[in-house]
Structure formats: structure tokens, C-alpha cells
Amino acid sequence: MNYHSVAIIILNWNGEEDTISCIESLKRINYPNYKIFLVDNNSEKKSQDILEEYCLKNSDLKIEFIKNQENTGFSAGNNIALKKAFKDEFDYFLLLNNDTEVKEDFLDKLIEVAENNKKSGILAPKIYFYDKPNVIWHAVCKFSWMGGGRPLQYEEVDKNPKESKIKKTQYVSGCAMLIKKEVIEKIGYLEESFFMYYEDTDFSLRAKNAGFELLYVPSAHIWHKVSRSTFKAMTRPEVHYYHVRNAILLSKRNAPLIVLWGVYFWSFYLYLKQILKFAVISKKRKSAQMIMRGIEDFYKGNFGKFKK
């Protein structure tokens, strides 16, 4: 087997324990030709120090530790490493969430399918819940402008763990996506306007529109702790802001014109609904404010990180 070079990119934000567990699982994989790019997205000093010490103690591993001076978000954080790895002429780029652990042969399976399917551009493993190891979190995903994106086997017990049939998928989760060099050459990097949420869907749609196939590889297995390292961020009101602003942005960048006009109409309806919610439901005021702000900022052209 020709072991093509793989850049494994892991983004850390105050999740050093999960990040170390992720790297420990990577140390056990069979695939030999990889390098880890560990990007710290301006974590607290304690988190950075722990990771720096870990990298020093594991000097036999190929790890490049990159420390950002600010939290640049998912897209920009990954892009920093993607650009370095692309310049270093890696053949493949694997975006991998820090709160995942992998099976020993997962990368062999992904690369084998990628090499045997020349039209493929992005490949996805089967992703299980970490705390429910036989329950599926992400597999084949469907996407429509009416219903958005959804994983088809979400929370299903895996009745066929030895499944090997390769399937096309309509988008790939940024939790774990293997990207061919040709994709980066043709469509560029992750769109940094999103900051967080929908950037993986945007990247998937752009790759499909450029003629690449997105493939699901069920024989490649990983386990996901489901945003455990960013749980505090997930419960903050700003989450509503990113979801609504970025949903409209995704449509503007990728949707047919008739769909885009429908999304614009929906955004005005949603804005009016939040005004009513703010007036009559006190416990919903923060979320209503964030949704209104997200819609306002989209039309003002304010993207990237939420600015208070």
C-alpha cells in the first residue's frame, strides 16, 4: 500500500483532557504516514501549558503545536493548520474534533476508499456516541433547503457494525472529514465568515458543486463525546445568534435564487416573531434578542465572531 501523507488537524479550546485522549487514540492507529497539527484557539494558559508539556513528553510523535493569540473560531482555527499543511504538500487533510477517539484502522479504511474512488473529494467515517459506543451519531447525511441537514441513522443502535458498502452523502460533518488535496486546490479553505456552525455544510456543498463526490465509509469507526469540550459555549445565548445568522449566510452562498428569496422572507417573519416573544415571554428574552441580532447582523454584513 502506498501510504500517502496525511495532516491530522485538531482544534483545542479549553479541552486539554479530551485533546490528549484523542491524540493517545491516534498513537495506536495502523496508518504510519501522518503528522498532527494541534491548534490551540486561545485557551486559558493552564490548558495551553498542559498541552505544551504533553507535546514535549511525546517528542517521538510528529506534532506541530500552534498557539493562536485569539479565539478565531472553527473555520479560521482549522484554516491556519490547513494552509501550513497545504504548503508542506500533504496529500490529505483530516479535520478531527478534539473530543473524539478513533479505531486503529479508521484512517487505513478512509484512505483506501479515497484512492479507489477518483471522483471522491471528502470522506466521512461512521461516528458513534462515545458514551453509547454502539449507537450512531453520524452516518449518511441528507440535506435539503426545506429541511436543512440531518444524519439519517441518528441515535440508532448499529445493527451492522461490519457494514462495508460505500455510500454517497450530501454533506460531511466537520467532526471528522478527510479532504483530498485536489479539493483545497479547487475550492479553497473553510469560509471564515461563519466563525462556528454551518461551515462544514458550506464546504461540503462547495465541493459537490465543484464536481467532487462526498462518500460515507461505514467501515471506518470513531467515537464522539458530542461537544463535551465546548458544552459551556453551547449553552450560551450567542448560539442562537450564530445559528440564525449562519443559516441565512449558508443560503446566500449556496442556494438557488428562488430558495434564497424564501429564506429572506422567513428571516423577516422570524424577526417579527422574536419581537412578540420578547414582549410576552420574559424567560425567552435573551434568546429572542440573540436571534434578532443575528438577523440584523446578516443584513448589515457583520460576520465572524459575535461582537457584544
Secondary structure in CASP SS format (residue, H / E / C, confidence):
PFRMAT SS
TARGET T0000
AUTHOR 0000-0000-0000
METHOD secondary structure of the structure
MODEL  1
M C 1.00
N C 1.00
Y C 1.00
H C 1.00
S C 1.00
V E 1.00
A E 1.00
I E 1.00
I E 1.00
I E 1.00
L E 1.00
N E 1.00
W C 1.00
N C 1.00
G C 1.00
E H 1.00
E H 1.00
D H 1.00
T H 1.00
I H 1.00
S H 1.00
C H 1.00
I H 1.00
E H 1.00
S H 1.00
L H 1.00
K C 1.00
R C 1.00
I C 1.00
N C 1.00
Y C 1.00
P C 1.00
N C 1.00
Y E 1.00
K E 1.00
I E 1.00
F E 1.00
L E 1.00
V E 1.00
D E 1.00
N C 1.00
N C 1.00
S C 1.00
E C 1.00
K H 1.00
K H 1.00
S H 1.00
Q H 1.00
D H 1.00
I H 1.00
L H 1.00
E H 1.00
E H 1.00
Y H 1.00
C H 1.00
L H 1.00
K H 1.00
N C 1.00
S C 1.00
D C 1.00
L C 1.00
K C 1.00
I E 1.00
E E 1.00
F E 1.00
I E 1.00
K E 1.00
N C 1.00
Q C 1.00
E C 1.00
N C 1.00
T C 1.00
G H 1.00
F H 1.00
S H 1.00
A H 1.00
G H 1.00
N H 1.00
N H 1.00
I H 1.00
A H 1.00
L H 1.00
K H 1.00
K H 1.00
A H 1.00
F H 1.00
K H 1.00
D C 1.00
E C 1.00
F C 1.00
D C 1.00
Y E 1.00
F E 1.00
L E 1.00
L E 1.00
L E 1.00
N E 1.00
N C 1.00
D C 1.00
T E 1.00
E E 1.00
V E 1.00
K C 1.00
E C 1.00
D C 1.00
F H 1.00
L H 1.00
D H 1.00
K H 1.00
L H 1.00
I H 1.00
E H 1.00
V H 1.00
A H 1.00
E H 1.00
N H 1.00
N C 1.00
K C 1.00
K C 1.00
S E 1.00
G E 1.00
I E 1.00
L E 1.00
A E 1.00
P E 1.00
K E 1.00
I E 1.00
Y E 1.00
F E 1.00
Y C 1.00
D C 1.00
K C 1.00
P C 1.00
N C 1.00
V E 1.00
I E 1.00
W E 1.00
H E 1.00
A C 1.00
V C 1.00
C E 1.00
K E 1.00
F E 1.00
S E 1.00
W C 1.00
M C 1.00
G C 1.00
G E 1.00
G E 1.00
R E 1.00
P E 1.00
L C 1.00
Q C 1.00
Y C 1.00
E C 1.00
E C 1.00
V E 1.00
D C 1.00
K C 1.00
N C 1.00
P C 1.00
K C 1.00
E C 1.00
S C 1.00
K C 1.00
I C 1.00
K E 1.00
K E 1.00
T C 1.00
Q C 1.00
Y C 1.00
V C 1.00
S C 1.00
G C 1.00
C C 1.00
A E 1.00
M E 1.00
L E 1.00
I E 1.00
K E 1.00
K H 1.00
E H 1.00
V H 1.00
I H 1.00
E H 1.00
K H 1.00
I H 1.00
G C 1.00
Y C 1.00
L C 1.00
E C 1.00
E C 1.00
S C 1.00
F C 1.00
F C 1.00
M C 1.00
Y C 1.00
Y C 1.00
E H 1.00
D H 1.00
T H 1.00
D H 1.00
F H 1.00
S H 1.00
L H 1.00
R H 1.00
A H 1.00
K H 1.00
N H 1.00
A C 1.00
G C 1.00
F C 1.00
E E 1.00
L E 1.00
L E 1.00
Y E 1.00
V E 1.00
P E 1.00
S E 1.00
A E 1.00
H E 1.00
I E 1.00
W E 1.00
H E 1.00
K C 1.00
V C 1.00
S C 1.00
R H 1.00
S H 1.00
T H 1.00
F H 1.00
K H 1.00
A H 1.00
M H 1.00
T C 1.00
R C 1.00
P C 1.00
E H 1.00
V H 1.00
H H 1.00
Y H 1.00
Y H 1.00
H H 1.00
V H 1.00
R H 1.00
N H 1.00
A H 1.00
I H 1.00
L H 1.00
L H 1.00
S H 1.00
K H 1.00
R H 1.00
N H 1.00
A C 1.00
P C 1.00
L H 1.00
I H 1.00
V H 1.00
L H 1.00
W H 1.00
G H 1.00
V H 1.00
Y H 1.00
F H 1.00
W H 1.00
S H 1.00
F H 1.00
Y H 1.00
L H 1.00
Y H 1.00
L H 1.00
K H 1.00
Q H 1.00
I H 1.00
L H 1.00
K H 1.00
F H 1.00
A H 1.00
V H 1.00
I C 1.00
S H 1.00
K H 1.00
K H 1.00
R H 1.00
K H 1.00
S H 1.00
A H 1.00
Q H 1.00
M H 1.00
I H 1.00
M H 1.00
R H 1.00
G H 1.00
I H 1.00
E H 1.00
D H 1.00
F H 1.00
Y H 1.00
K H 1.00
G C 1.00
N C 1.00
F C 1.00
G C 1.00
K C 1.00
F C 1.00
K C 1.00
K C 1.00
END
